[in-house]
Amino acid sequence: MYNKKVVTRMAPSPTGEFHIGGMRTLLYNWALARHFGGKFLLRIEDTDRTRFVEGATERILSVVRDYGFDWDEGPEVGGPHAPYVQSERLPLYKKYAEELIAADKAYYCFCTAERLEEMREAQKKQGIAQTKYDGHCAHLPETEVQTLLSNNTPHVVRLRVAKGKEITWEDGVLGKVSFVSDEIDDQILLKSDGYPTYHLGVVVDDHEMEVTTVMRGNEWLPSTPKHILLYEAFGWEMPLFAHLPNLKEIGGTKKLSKRHGPVAAVGFLEDGYLPEALVNYLMFLGWNPGTEKEIFSLDEFVKDFTLEKVHKADLVAFDRQKLDWFNAQYIKAKTDTELTQLLFKYAPKGADIALLSKITPLVKERMKKLSEFTDIASFFFSEPSADKTLFSENAHEHLVEAKSVIQEMKLFSTTSIGEVLQKLVGDKKFQARDFFMDMRIAVTGKKISPPLNESMEILGKDVVLARLAHAQK
Ligand code: GLU
């Protein structure tokens, strides 16, 4: 299957934020190229001007980098097939469209929007659900075509699709796939604004850029027979097509939904997921190594990943809890210094880095996402306001006594705090559970917090006394 250097590509459209599913597809393309020592290309498909979003290209490139990926050819890095942005390649598509016209594989169509609308309405009335172009311009006399062109009559270029043909390919993931050409419309290749459609743009560029393997989500499956017809019309060698499963929410039937959390790749980073954890989780959305091993570095994945291991069944469940698990593993694996740097973003503005570095080891084992730090650690940065109903009925006595023994302490360390409070509980015959819960609520404002004695040491004696005094009231 791979007799020449593998060249894969990712070809996002700048129509919004880059989707997490797109990042999975990118990962697979990137890894396959690395696996075979080939090349991975990035190309921006911005030919749909109605859906173009200003700044989207820059955001795509930046999130791809933030997830840890690079590209061998593409925007910003250049390469032998530059430019890698389709709107900068318009003359090329025009040239190829004209080539097809000259060979009678495509034709000019001058139908107006109104005519097409009437045509569709009429077809619907006849009960045709999937309306198709009726071929009105498919056989216009050459002289008429020339007159219309010289009068600058608005027009598109359409592919001449032969009827009654079976279009079959051996998919790199799905195996044999076939469509009948009768289902396929005379595709528009070049639009009246001079931009190519996705179909022409993608085929011309994959050919020009010597892409050997077109790996993309299953939603593109119906486009592939159209592309195959184009390869045939041009007489070009076909790449290997490989269609990957799409993602869905657990229990859902279609795509990911914002109701369950982020769907944009950048949203997961903002939420405090580490790129390494995300990438590790993405590996499993359509592939598995056939062993119990779950933690994979990119290098390990690259070694193992081949198309033969990609799942055929569509719609892989995106398990957000499993992602949390991966993220917690990667948070725990960070050194305290690394983690402190990462948590800075989630601490209050101007937070002291020395203070942060003391807090880090206390929270490291307790976070599924870095963003949880803001809440877990808030009591280190500002006085908490505890809900009165959380305290036990003996809270007043607990806090008064604790305050008085703490006041006497010279050395205020985790160990000495522990000893002094234990002794107090023994001497006064307090219910240990209630006592320590009251202490925890007074100091941290919550029933669940990082280890209490350690936290008190970090806060310091004065702050702790002030909080106990405050809580007493
Ligand atoms: N421009 C298409 C997209 O937005 C590319 C699809 C393909 O990979 O062919 O995803």
Residues whose N, C-alpha, C, O or C-beta is under 5 A from the ligand:
A	BS01	LIG	A11 P12 S13 E45 V202 M215 R216
